[in-house]
Amino acid sequence: MIEGKRVKLRGFELDDLDEVHRAMNNPNMTRYLRVMKPFSKEDEEEWIKNTWKRRKEGTHYAFAIEDKEKGELIGSISLMNVEQENKRAELGIWIKEEYWGKGYGTEAEKLMTKYGFEELNLNSIHARAYSFNERSQRAIKSIGFKENGKQRAALYRHGDYHDAYYYDMLKEEWEKKQS
């Protein structure tokens, strides 16, 4: 378990299934993710079980984000596509809609970035945010990630194409920011 001021990051449990299913079937939330389709409870149960397997393999570290005060699951954060040989991974997050704009996601991203650099000994963490998701762009920049590129028309959503902005941070930049 990884604890911050207002959130803690913990492994997913099957008790989280109903909340994960509800969140991943909320189109207001999933519009910000790469995959926007309905998921069955069986899909979500398999996903939770796969988080356990992939963490053991060292290829994907997905954690539940819990509001410490309420003891409630409010989202998920992951270091995905972990490349052990290159010491790099991609940061991804989703937060339940009622927690948007309150700093919970930013705190979780800081904790996960620290975990990636200090516990997993990664050298580079990268992330993406779509052009219509200004909250995500502000959060990732606020913890020190630098914009390093843009892919034009990377996502088709609701009848329009949207650009993807790419960000990254190196371990040496994280360490400098901590001192």
LUMDO-416454 format. One record per atom (N, C-alpha, C): atom name; residue number from 1; x, y, z. Coordinates in nm, 2 decimals. Example, Ala and Ser with C-alpha at 12.3 -4.5 7.8 and 13.67 -1.06 7.14 Angstrom:
2
ATOM  site  pos      c1      c2      c3
ATOM     N    1    1.32   -0.57    0.78
ATOM    CA    1    1.23   -0.45    0.78
ATOM     C    1    1.32   -0.33    0.78
ATOM     N    2    1.28   -0.22    0.71
ATOM    CA    2    1.37   -0.11    0.71
ATOM     C    2    1.29    0.00    0.79
This chain:
179
ATOM  site  pos      c1      c2      c3
ATOM     N    1    0.08   -0.12    0.00
ATOM    CA    1    0.00    0.00    0.00
ATOM     C    1    0.09    0.12    0.00
ATOM     N    2    0.05    0.22   -0.08
ATOM    CA    2    0.12    0.35   -0.09
ATOM     C    2    0.03    0.46   -0.04
ATOM     N    3    0.07    0.53    0.06
ATOM    CA    3   -0.02    0.63    0.12
ATOM     C    3    0.03    0.77    0.10
ATOM     N    4   -0.07    0.86    0.06
ATOM    CA    4   -0.04    1.00    0.05
ATOM     C    4   -0.12    1.07    0.16
ATOM     N    5   -0.14    1.20    0.14
ATOM    CA    5   -0.22    1.28    0.23
ATOM     C    5   -0.37    1.25    0.23
ATOM     N    6   -0.42    1.24    0.11
ATOM    CA    6   -0.57    1.22    0.10
ATOM     C    6   -0.60    1.08    0.03
ATOM     N    7   -0.51    1.02   -0.04
ATOM    CA    7   -0.54    0.90   -0.11
ATOM     C    7   -0.44    0.79   -0.07
ATOM     N    8   -0.48    0.67   -0.09
ATOM    CA    8   -0.38    0.56   -0.08
ATOM     C    8   -0.40    0.47   -0.20
ATOM     N    9   -0.29    0.41   -0.25
ATOM    CA    9   -0.29    0.33   -0.36
ATOM     C    9   -0.27    0.18   -0.31
ATOM     N   10   -0.36    0.10   -0.35
ATOM    CA   10   -0.36   -0.04   -0.31
ATOM     C   10   -0.40   -0.13   -0.42
ATOM     N   11   -0.37   -0.26   -0.40
ATOM    CA   11   -0.40   -0.36   -0.50
ATOM     C   11   -0.56   -0.37   -0.51
ATOM     N   12   -0.60   -0.40   -0.63
ATOM    CA   12   -0.74   -0.43   -0.65
ATOM     C   12   -0.79   -0.56   -0.59
ATOM     N   13   -0.91   -0.56   -0.54
ATOM    CA   13   -0.97   -0.68   -0.48
ATOM     C   13   -1.10   -0.70   -0.55
ATOM     N   14   -1.15   -0.82   -0.55
ATOM    CA   14   -1.28   -0.85   -0.61
ATOM     C   14   -1.39   -0.77   -0.55
ATOM     N   15   -1.38   -0.73   -0.43
ATOM    CA   15   -1.48   -0.64   -0.37
ATOM     C   15   -1.49   -0.51   -0.44
ATOM     N   16   -1.39   -0.47   -0.52
ATOM    CA   16   -1.40   -0.35   -0.60
ATOM     C   16   -1.48   -0.36   -0.73
ATOM     N   17   -1.52   -0.48   -0.76
ATOM    CA   17   -1.58   -0.51   -0.89
ATOM     C   17   -1.70   -0.42   -0.92
ATOM     N   18   -1.79   -0.40   -0.83
ATOM    CA   18   -1.91   -0.32   -0.86
ATOM     C   18   -1.87   -0.18   -0.89
ATOM     N   19   -1.78   -0.12   -0.82
ATOM    CA   19   -1.74    0.02   -0.84
ATOM     C   19   -1.66    0.03   -0.97
ATOM     N   20   -1.58   -0.06   -1.00
ATOM    CA   20   -1.50   -0.06   -1.13
ATOM     C   20   -1.60   -0.07   -1.24
ATOM     N   21   -1.69   -0.16   -1.23
ATOM    CA   21   -1.79   -0.18   -1.34
ATOM     C   21   -1.87   -0.06   -1.36
ATOM     N   22   -1.92    0.01   -1.25
ATOM    CA   22   -2.00    0.13   -1.26
ATOM     C   22   -1.92    0.24   -1.33
ATOM     N   23   -1.79    0.26   -1.29
ATOM    CA   23   -1.71    0.37   -1.35
ATOM     C   23   -1.68    0.34   -1.49
ATOM     N   24   -1.64    0.22   -1.53
ATOM    CA   24   -1.60    0.19   -1.66
ATOM     C   24   -1.72    0.18   -1.76
ATOM     N   25   -1.84    0.20   -1.71
ATOM    CA   25   -1.96    0.21   -1.79
ATOM     C   25   -2.02    0.34   -1.79
ATOM     N   26   -1.95    0.44   -1.73
ATOM    CA   26   -2.00    0.58   -1.73
ATOM     C   26   -1.93    0.65   -1.85
ATOM     N   27   -2.01    0.68   -1.95
ATOM    CA   27   -1.96    0.75   -2.07
ATOM     C   27   -1.89    0.88   -2.05
ATOM     N   28   -1.94    0.96   -1.94
ATOM    CA   28   -1.87    1.08   -1.91
ATOM     C   28   -1.73    1.06   -1.87
ATOM     N   29   -1.70    0.95   -1.80
ATOM    CA   29   -1.57    0.92   -1.76
ATOM     C   29   -1.48    0.86   -1.87
ATOM     N   30   -1.54    0.76   -1.93
ATOM    CA   30   -1.46    0.68   -2.03
ATOM     C   30   -1.43    0.76   -2.16
ATOM     N   31   -1.50    0.87   -2.18
ATOM    CA   31   -1.47    0.95   -2.30
ATOM     C   31   -1.32    1.00   -2.30
ATOM     N   32   -1.26    1.00   -2.18
ATOM    CA   32   -1.12    1.05   -2.17
ATOM     C   32   -1.02    0.93   -2.18
ATOM     N   33   -1.07    0.81   -2.19
ATOM    CA   33   -0.98    0.69   -2.20
ATOM     C   33   -0.97    0.65   -2.35
ATOM     N   34   -0.87    0.56   -2.37
ATOM    CA   34   -0.85    0.51   -2.51
ATOM     C   34   -0.97    0.42   -2.55
ATOM     N   35   -1.02    0.34   -2.45
ATOM    CA   35   -1.12    0.25   -2.48
ATOM     C   35   -1.25    0.30   -2.43
ATOM     N   36   -1.35    0.31   -2.51
ATOM    CA   36   -1.48    0.36   -2.47
ATOM     C   36   -1.59    0.26   -2.52
ATOM     N   37   -1.61    0.16   -2.45
ATOM    CA   37   -1.71    0.06   -2.48
ATOM     C   37   -1.77    0.00   -2.36
ATOM     N   38   -1.89   -0.05   -2.36
ATOM    CA   38   -1.95   -0.11   -2.24
ATOM     C   38   -1.87   -0.24   -2.20
ATOM     N   39   -1.85   -0.25   -2.07
ATOM    CA   39   -1.78   -0.37   -2.01
ATOM     C   39   -1.88   -0.45   -1.92
ATOM     N   40   -1.88   -0.58   -1.93
ATOM    CA   40   -1.96   -0.66   -1.85
ATOM     C   40   -1.89   -0.68   -1.71
ATOM     N   41   -1.96   -0.73   -1.61
ATOM    CA   41   -1.90   -0.75   -1.48
ATOM     C   41   -1.79   -0.86   -1.50
ATOM     N   42   -1.82   -0.96   -1.59
ATOM    CA   42   -1.72   -1.06   -1.61
ATOM     C   42   -1.59   -1.01   -1.67
ATOM     N   43   -1.60   -0.91   -1.76
ATOM    CA   43   -1.49   -0.84   -1.82
ATOM     C   43   -1.40   -0.77   -1.71
ATOM     N   44   -1.47   -0.70   -1.62
ATOM    CA   44   -1.41   -0.63   -1.51
ATOM     C   44   -1.34   -0.73   -1.41
ATOM     N   45   -1.41   -0.84   -1.38
ATOM    CA   45   -1.35   -0.94   -1.29
ATOM     C   45   -1.22   -0.99   -1.35
ATOM     N   46   -1.23   -1.02   -1.48
ATOM    CA   46   -1.11   -1.07   -1.55
ATOM     C   46   -1.00   -0.97   -1.54
ATOM     N   47   -1.03   -0.84   -1.57
ATOM    CA   47   -0.93   -0.73   -1.56
ATOM     C   47   -0.87   -0.72   -1.42
ATOM     N   48   -0.95   -0.73   -1.32
ATOM    CA   48   -0.89   -0.72   -1.18
ATOM     C   48   -0.80   -0.84   -1.16
ATOM     N   49   -0.84   -0.96   -1.20
ATOM    CA   49   -0.75   -1.07   -1.18
ATOM     C   49   -0.62   -1.06   -1.26
ATOM     N   50   -0.63   -1.00   -1.38
ATOM    CA   50   -0.51   -0.98   -1.46
ATOM     C   50   -0.42   -0.88   -1.40
ATOM     N   51   -0.47   -0.78   -1.32
ATOM    CA   51   -0.38   -0.69   -1.25
ATOM     C   51   -0.29   -0.76   -1.16
ATOM     N   52   -0.34   -0.86   -1.09
ATOM    CA   52   -0.26   -0.94   -1.00
ATOM     C   52   -0.15   -1.01   -1.07
ATOM     N   53   -0.19   -1.08   -1.18
ATOM    CA   53   -0.10   -1.16   -1.26
ATOM     C   53    0.01   -1.07   -1.32
ATOM     N   54   -0.02   -0.96   -1.38
ATOM    CA   54    0.07   -0.87   -1.45
ATOM     C   54    0.17   -0.80   -1.35
ATOM     N   55    0.12   -0.78   -1.23
ATOM    CA   55    0.20   -0.72   -1.13
ATOM     C   55    0.31   -0.82   -1.09
ATOM     N   56    0.27   -0.95   -1.07
ATOM    CA   56    0.37   -1.05   -1.04
ATOM     C   56    0.47   -1.07   -1.15
ATOM     N   57    0.43   -1.05   -1.28
ATOM    CA   57    0.52   -1.06   -1.39
ATOM     C   57    0.61   -0.94   -1.41
ATOM     N   58    0.57   -0.83   -1.35
ATOM    CA   58    0.65   -0.70   -1.36
ATOM     C   58    0.62   -0.63   -1.48
ATOM     N   59    0.51   -0.65   -1.55
ATOM    CA   59    0.48   -0.58   -1.68
ATOM     C   59    0.38   -0.47   -1.67
ATOM     N   60    0.30   -0.47   -1.56
ATOM    CA   60    0.19   -0.37   -1.54
ATOM     C   60    0.16   -0.36   -1.39
ATOM     N   61    0.16   -0.24   -1.34
ATOM    CA   61    0.13   -0.22   -1.20
ATOM     C   61    0.01   -0.13   -1.19
ATOM     N   62   -0.11   -0.20   -1.17
ATOM    CA   62   -0.23   -0.12   -1.15
ATOM     C   62   -0.28   -0.12   -1.01
ATOM     N   63   -0.31   -0.01   -0.96
ATOM    CA   63   -0.35    0.01   -0.82
ATOM     C   63   -0.49    0.08   -0.81
ATOM     N   64   -0.57    0.04   -0.72
ATOM    CA   64   -0.69    0.12   -0.69
ATOM     C   64   -0.65    0.24   -0.61
ATOM     N   65   -0.72    0.35   -0.65
ATOM    CA   65   -0.70    0.48   -0.57
ATOM     C   65   -0.82    0.49   -0.47
ATOM     N   66   -0.78    0.50   -0.35
ATOM    CA   66   -0.89    0.50   -0.24
ATOM     C   66   -0.88    0.64   -0.17
ATOM     N   67   -1.00    0.70   -0.15
ATOM    CA   67   -1.01    0.82   -0.07
ATOM     C   67   -0.99    0.77    0.08
ATOM     N   68   -0.88    0.82    0.14
ATOM    CA   68   -0.84    0.77    0.28
ATOM     C   68   -0.95    0.80    0.38
ATOM     N   69   -1.01    0.92    0.37
ATOM    CA   69   -1.11    0.96    0.46
ATOM     C   69   -1.24    0.88    0.46
ATOM     N   70   -1.29    0.85    0.33
ATOM    CA   70   -1.41    0.77    0.32
ATOM     C   70   -1.39    0.62    0.30
ATOM     N   71   -1.26    0.58    0.27
ATOM    CA   71   -1.24    0.44    0.25
ATOM     C   71   -1.30    0.39    0.12
ATOM     N   72   -1.32    0.48    0.03
ATOM    CA   72   -1.40    0.45   -0.10
ATOM     C   72   -1.30    0.45   -0.22
ATOM     N   73   -1.33    0.35   -0.31
ATOM    CA   73   -1.25    0.34   -0.43
ATOM     C   73   -1.29    0.46   -0.52
ATOM     N   74   -1.20    0.54   -0.57
ATOM    CA   74   -1.23    0.66   -0.65
ATOM     C   74   -1.16    0.65   -0.79
ATOM     N   75   -1.08    0.55   -0.81
ATOM    CA   75   -1.02    0.54   -0.94
ATOM     C   75   -0.91    0.44   -0.95
ATOM     N   76   -0.84    0.44   -1.06
ATOM    CA   76   -0.73    0.35   -1.08
ATOM     C   76   -0.61    0.42   -1.14
ATOM     N   77   -0.49    0.38   -1.10
ATOM    CA   77   -0.37    0.44   -1.16
ATOM     C   77   -0.27    0.32   -1.19
ATOM     N   78   -0.20    0.33   -1.31
ATOM    CA   78   -0.12    0.22   -1.35
ATOM     C   78    0.01    0.27   -1.41
ATOM     N   79    0.11    0.19   -1.39
ATOM    CA   79    0.23    0.20   -1.48
ATOM     C   79    0.22    0.08   -1.57
ATOM     N   80    0.20    0.11   -1.70
ATOM    CA   80    0.17    0.01   -1.80
ATOM     C   80    0.28   -0.01   -1.89
ATOM     N   81    0.28   -0.12   -1.96
ATOM    CA   81    0.38   -0.15   -2.07
ATOM     C   81    0.52   -0.13   -2.01
ATOM     N   82    0.54   -0.19   -1.89
ATOM    CA   82    0.67   -0.17   -1.83
ATOM     C   82    0.78   -0.25   -1.91
ATOM     N   83    0.88   -0.18   -1.95
ATOM    CA   83    0.99   -0.23   -2.03
ATOM     C   83    1.11   -0.24   -1.93
ATOM     N   84    1.13   -0.36   -1.87
ATOM    CA   84    1.23   -0.38   -1.77
ATOM     C   84    1.37   -0.35   -1.83
ATOM     N   85    1.39   -0.39   -1.96
ATOM    CA   85    1.52   -0.38   -2.02
ATOM     C   85    1.56   -0.23   -2.05
ATOM     N   86    1.46   -0.15   -2.07
ATOM    CA   86    1.48   -0.01   -2.10
ATOM     C   86    1.44    0.08   -1.98
ATOM     N   87    1.39    0.02   -1.87
ATOM    CA   87    1.35    0.09   -1.75
ATOM     C   87    1.26    0.21   -1.77
ATOM     N   88    1.15    0.17   -1.85
ATOM    CA   88    1.05    0.28   -1.88
ATOM     C   88    0.91    0.22   -1.87
ATOM     N   89    0.81    0.31   -1.85
ATOM    CA   89    0.67    0.26   -1.84
ATOM     C   89    0.58    0.38   -1.87
ATOM     N   90    0.45    0.35   -1.90
ATOM    CA   90    0.35    0.45   -1.93
ATOM     C   90    0.26    0.47   -1.81
ATOM     N   91    0.23    0.59   -1.77
ATOM    CA   91    0.14    0.62   -1.66
ATOM     C   91    0.00    0.64   -1.72
ATOM     N   92   -0.09    0.58   -1.65
ATOM    CA   92   -0.23    0.60   -1.69
ATOM     C   92   -0.32    0.61   -1.57
ATOM     N   93   -0.43    0.68   -1.58
ATOM    CA   93   -0.52    0.70   -1.46
ATOM     C   93   -0.66    0.72   -1.51
ATOM     N   94   -0.75    0.68   -1.42
ATOM    CA   94   -0.89    0.73   -1.43
ATOM     C   94   -0.94    0.76   -1.29
ATOM     N   95   -1.03    0.86   -1.28
ATOM    CA   95   -1.08    0.90   -1.15
ATOM     C   95   -1.24    0.91   -1.17
ATOM     N   96   -1.31    0.87   -1.07
ATOM    CA   96   -1.46    0.88   -1.08
ATOM     C   96   -1.50    1.03   -1.09
ATOM     N   97   -1.60    1.05   -1.17
ATOM    CA   97   -1.64    1.18   -1.21
ATOM     C   97   -1.66    1.28   -1.09
ATOM     N   98   -1.71    1.23   -0.98
ATOM    CA   98   -1.74    1.32   -0.87
ATOM     C   98   -1.61    1.37   -0.80
ATOM     N   99   -1.50    1.31   -0.83
ATOM    CA   99   -1.37    1.35   -0.77
ATOM     C   99   -1.28    1.44   -0.87
ATOM     N  100   -1.34    1.47   -0.98
ATOM    CA  100   -1.26    1.55   -1.08
ATOM     C  100   -1.23    1.69   -1.03
ATOM     N  101   -1.12    1.74   -1.06
ATOM    CA  101   -1.09    1.88   -1.03
ATOM     C  101   -1.06    1.91   -0.88
ATOM     N  102   -1.03    1.81   -0.80
ATOM    CA  102   -1.02    1.83   -0.66
ATOM     C  102   -0.88    1.79   -0.61
ATOM     N  103   -0.79    1.76   -0.71
ATOM    CA  103   -0.65    1.72   -0.67
ATOM     C  103   -0.62    1.58   -0.64
ATOM     N  104   -0.72    1.49   -0.63
ATOM    CA  104   -0.70    1.35   -0.60
ATOM     C  104   -0.61    1.28   -0.71
ATOM     N  105   -0.64    1.31   -0.83
ATOM    CA  105   -0.57    1.25   -0.94
ATOM     C  105   -0.42    1.30   -0.94
ATOM     N  106   -0.40    1.42   -0.92
ATOM    CA  106   -0.26    1.48   -0.92
ATOM     C  106   -0.18    1.41   -0.80
ATOM     N  107   -0.25    1.40   -0.69
ATOM    CA  107   -0.18    1.33   -0.57
ATOM     C  107   -0.14    1.19   -0.61
ATOM     N  108   -0.24    1.12   -0.67
ATOM    CA  108   -0.22    0.98   -0.71
ATOM     C  108   -0.10    0.97   -0.81
ATOM     N  109   -0.10    1.06   -0.91
ATOM    CA  109    0.01    1.06   -1.01
ATOM     C  109    0.14    1.08   -0.95
ATOM     N  110    0.15    1.17   -0.85
ATOM    CA  110    0.28    1.20   -0.78
ATOM     C  110    0.32    1.07   -0.71
ATOM     N  111    0.23    1.00   -0.64
ATOM    CA  111    0.26    0.88   -0.56
ATOM     C  111    0.31    0.77   -0.66
ATOM     N  112    0.24    0.76   -0.77
ATOM    CA  112    0.28    0.65   -0.86
ATOM     C  112    0.41    0.68   -0.93
ATOM     N  113    0.44    0.81   -0.96
ATOM    CA  113    0.56    0.85   -1.02
ATOM     C  113    0.68    0.82   -0.93
ATOM     N  114    0.66    0.85   -0.80
ATOM    CA  114    0.76    0.82   -0.70
ATOM     C  114    0.78    0.67   -0.69
ATOM     N  115    0.67    0.59   -0.69
ATOM    CA  115    0.68    0.45   -0.69
ATOM     C  115    0.76    0.40   -0.81
ATOM     N  116    0.73    0.45   -0.92
ATOM    CA  116    0.80    0.41   -1.05
ATOM     C  116    0.95    0.43   -1.04
ATOM     N  117    0.99    0.55   -1.00
ATOM    CA  117    1.13    0.59   -0.99
ATOM     C  117    1.20    0.53   -0.87
ATOM     N  118    1.14    0.53   -0.76
ATOM    CA  118    1.21    0.49   -0.64
ATOM     C  118    1.20    0.35   -0.60
ATOM     N  119    1.09    0.28   -0.63
ATOM    CA  119    1.07    0.14   -0.60
ATOM     C  119    1.10    0.05   -0.72
ATOM     N  120    1.06    0.09   -0.84
ATOM    CA  120    1.08    0.00   -0.96
ATOM     C  120    1.21    0.04   -1.03
ATOM     N  121    1.27    0.14   -0.99
ATOM    CA  121    1.40    0.19   -1.05
ATOM     C  121    1.38    0.22   -1.20
ATOM     N  122    1.27    0.27   -1.24
ATOM    CA  122    1.25    0.31   -1.37
ATOM     C  122    1.34    0.44   -1.40
ATOM     N  123    1.38    0.45   -1.53
ATOM    CA  123    1.45    0.57   -1.57
ATOM     C  123    1.36    0.67   -1.64
ATOM     N  124    1.25    0.63   -1.69
ATOM    CA  124    1.16    0.72   -1.77
ATOM     C  124    1.02    0.67   -1.75
ATOM     N  125    0.93    0.77   -1.73
ATOM    CA  125    0.79    0.75   -1.73
ATOM     C  125    0.72    0.84   -1.83
ATOM     N  126    0.63    0.79   -1.91
ATOM    CA  126    0.57    0.88   -2.01
ATOM     C  126    0.41    0.86   -1.99
ATOM     N  127    0.34    0.96   -2.04
ATOM    CA  127    0.20    0.97   -2.03
ATOM     C  127    0.14    1.04   -2.15
ATOM     N  128    0.01    1.02   -2.17
ATOM    CA  128   -0.05    1.09   -2.28
ATOM     C  128   -0.18    1.16   -2.23
ATOM     N  129   -0.22    1.26   -2.29
ATOM    CA  129   -0.35    1.33   -2.26
ATOM     C  129   -0.41    1.38   -2.39
ATOM     N  130   -0.54    1.36   -2.41
ATOM    CA  130   -0.60    1.41   -2.54
ATOM     C  130   -0.63    1.56   -2.53
ATOM     N  131   -0.64    1.62   -2.64
ATOM    CA  131   -0.65    1.76   -2.65
ATOM     C  131   -0.77    1.82   -2.58
ATOM     N  132   -0.87    1.74   -2.57
ATOM    CA  132   -0.99    1.79   -2.50
ATOM     C  132   -0.99    1.77   -2.35
ATOM     N  133   -0.88    1.71   -2.30
ATOM    CA  133   -0.87    1.68   -2.15
ATOM     C  133   -0.77    1.78   -2.09
ATOM     N  134   -0.81    1.90   -2.07
ATOM    CA  134   -0.72    2.00   -2.01
ATOM     C  134   -0.68    1.97   -1.87
ATOM     N  135   -0.78    1.91   -1.79
ATOM    CA  135   -0.75    1.87   -1.65
ATOM     C  135   -0.63    1.78   -1.64
ATOM     N  136   -0.63    1.68   -1.73
ATOM    CA  136   -0.52    1.58   -1.73
ATOM     C  136   -0.39    1.65   -1.77
ATOM     N  137   -0.39    1.73   -1.87
ATOM    CA  137   -0.27    1.80   -1.91
ATOM     C  137   -0.21    1.89   -1.80
ATOM     N  138   -0.30    1.96   -1.73
ATOM    CA  138   -0.25    2.05   -1.62
ATOM     C  138   -0.19    1.96   -1.50
ATOM     N  139   -0.26    1.85   -1.47
ATOM    CA  139   -0.21    1.76   -1.36
ATOM     C  139   -0.08    1.71   -1.39
ATOM     N  140   -0.06    1.65   -1.51
ATOM    CA  140    0.07    1.59   -1.54
ATOM     C  140    0.18    1.69   -1.55
ATOM     N  141    0.15    1.81   -1.60
ATOM    CA  141    0.26    1.91   -1.60
ATOM     C  141    0.29    1.96   -1.46
ATOM     N  142    0.19    1.97   -1.37
ATOM    CA  142    0.21    2.02   -1.24
ATOM     C  142    0.31    1.94   -1.16
ATOM     N  143    0.32    1.81   -1.19
ATOM    CA  143    0.41    1.73   -1.11
ATOM     C  143    0.55    1.72   -1.18
ATOM     N  144    0.57    1.79   -1.29
ATOM    CA  144    0.70    1.79   -1.35
ATOM     C  144    0.72    1.72   -1.48
ATOM     N  145    0.62    1.66   -1.54
ATOM    CA  145    0.63    1.60   -1.67
ATOM     C  145    0.64    1.71   -1.77
ATOM     N  146    0.72    1.68   -1.88
ATOM    CA  146    0.74    1.78   -1.98
ATOM     C  146    0.67    1.73   -2.11
ATOM     N  147    0.61    1.82   -2.18
ATOM    CA  147    0.55    1.78   -2.31
ATOM     C  147    0.66    1.75   -2.41
ATOM     N  148    0.65    1.64   -2.48
ATOM    CA  148    0.76    1.60   -2.57
ATOM     C  148    0.70    1.57   -2.71
ATOM     N  149    0.58    1.59   -2.73
ATOM    CA  149    0.53    1.56   -2.87
ATOM     C  149    0.38    1.56   -2.88
ATOM     N  150    0.33    1.55   -3.00
ATOM    CA  150    0.19    1.55   -3.03
ATOM     C  150    0.16    1.46   -3.14
ATOM     N  151    0.06    1.38   -3.13
ATOM    CA  151    0.02    1.30   -3.25
ATOM     C  151   -0.12    1.36   -3.29
ATOM     N  152   -0.12    1.41   -3.41
ATOM    CA  152   -0.24    1.47   -3.46
ATOM     C  152   -0.35    1.37   -3.50
ATOM     N  153   -0.47    1.40   -3.47
ATOM    CA  153   -0.59    1.32   -3.50
ATOM     C  153   -0.57    1.18   -3.45
ATOM     N  154   -0.52    1.16   -3.33
ATOM    CA  154   -0.49    1.03   -3.27
ATOM     C  154   -0.61    0.95   -3.22
ATOM     N  155   -0.72    1.02   -3.19
ATOM    CA  155   -0.84    0.96   -3.13
ATOM     C  155   -0.96    1.01   -3.20
ATOM     N  156   -1.05    0.92   -3.24
ATOM    CA  156   -1.18    0.96   -3.29
ATOM     C  156   -1.28    0.94   -3.18
ATOM     N  157   -1.35    1.05   -3.14
ATOM    CA  157   -1.44    1.04   -3.03
ATOM     C  157   -1.55    1.14   -3.06
ATOM     N  158   -1.68    1.09   -3.05
ATOM    CA  158   -1.80    1.18   -3.07
ATOM     C  158   -1.80    1.26   -3.20
ATOM     N  159   -1.76    1.19   -3.31
ATOM    CA  159   -1.77    1.26   -3.44
ATOM     C  159   -1.65    1.34   -3.48
ATOM     N  160   -1.55    1.35   -3.39
ATOM    CA  160   -1.43    1.44   -3.42
ATOM     C  160   -1.30    1.36   -3.39
ATOM     N  161   -1.20    1.41   -3.46
ATOM    CA  161   -1.06    1.36   -3.43
ATOM     C  161   -1.00    1.46   -3.33
ATOM     N  162   -0.92    1.40   -3.24
ATOM    CA  162   -0.85    1.48   -3.14
ATOM     C  162   -0.70    1.44   -3.13
ATOM     N  163   -0.62    1.54   -3.11
ATOM    CA  163   -0.48    1.52   -3.09
ATOM     C  163   -0.45    1.45   -2.96
ATOM     N  164   -0.33    1.38   -2.95
ATOM    CA  164   -0.28    1.33   -2.83
ATOM     C  164   -0.15    1.40   -2.80
ATOM     N  165   -0.14    1.45   -2.68
ATOM    CA  165   -0.02    1.52   -2.63
ATOM     C  165    0.06    1.41   -2.55
ATOM     N  166    0.19    1.41   -2.57
ATOM    CA  166    0.27    1.32   -2.50
ATOM     C  166    0.37    1.39   -2.40
ATOM     N  167    0.39    1.33   -2.28
ATOM    CA  167    0.47    1.39   -2.18
ATOM     C  167    0.56    1.28   -2.12
ATOM     N  168    0.67    1.32   -2.07
ATOM    CA  168    0.76    1.23   -2.00
ATOM     C  168    0.84    1.30   -1.89
ATOM     N  169    0.90    1.21   -1.81
ATOM    CA  169    0.99    1.26   -1.70
ATOM     C  169    1.10    1.15   -1.68
ATOM     N  170    1.22    1.20   -1.67
ATOM    CA  170    1.33    1.11   -1.64
ATOM     C  170    1.36    1.11   -1.49
ATOM     N  171    1.42    1.00   -1.45
ATOM    CA  171    1.45    0.98   -1.30
ATOM     C  171    1.53    1.09   -1.25
ATOM     N  172    1.63    1.14   -1.33
ATOM    CA  172    1.72    1.25   -1.28
ATOM     C  172    1.64    1.38   -1.26
ATOM     N  173    1.53    1.40   -1.34
ATOM    CA  173    1.45    1.52   -1.32
ATOM     C  173    1.36    1.50   -1.20
ATOM     N  174    1.31    1.38   -1.17
ATOM    CA  174    1.24    1.36   -1.05
ATOM     C  174    1.32    1.38   -0.93
ATOM     N  175    1.44    1.33   -0.93
ATOM    CA  175    1.53    1.34   -0.81
ATOM     C  175    1.57    1.49   -0.79
ATOM     N  176    1.59    1.56   -0.90
ATOM    CA  176    1.62    1.71   -0.88
ATOM     C  176    1.50    1.78   -0.82
ATOM     N  177    1.39    1.75   -0.87
ATOM    CA  177    1.26    1.81   -0.82
ATOM     C  177    1.24    1.78   -0.67
ATOM     N  178    1.29    1.66   -0.62
ATOM    CA  178    1.27    1.62   -0.48
ATOM     C  178    1.37    1.69   -0.39
ATOM     N  179    1.48    1.74   -0.44
ATOM    CA  179    1.58    1.80   -0.35
ATOM     C  179    1.57    1.95   -0.34
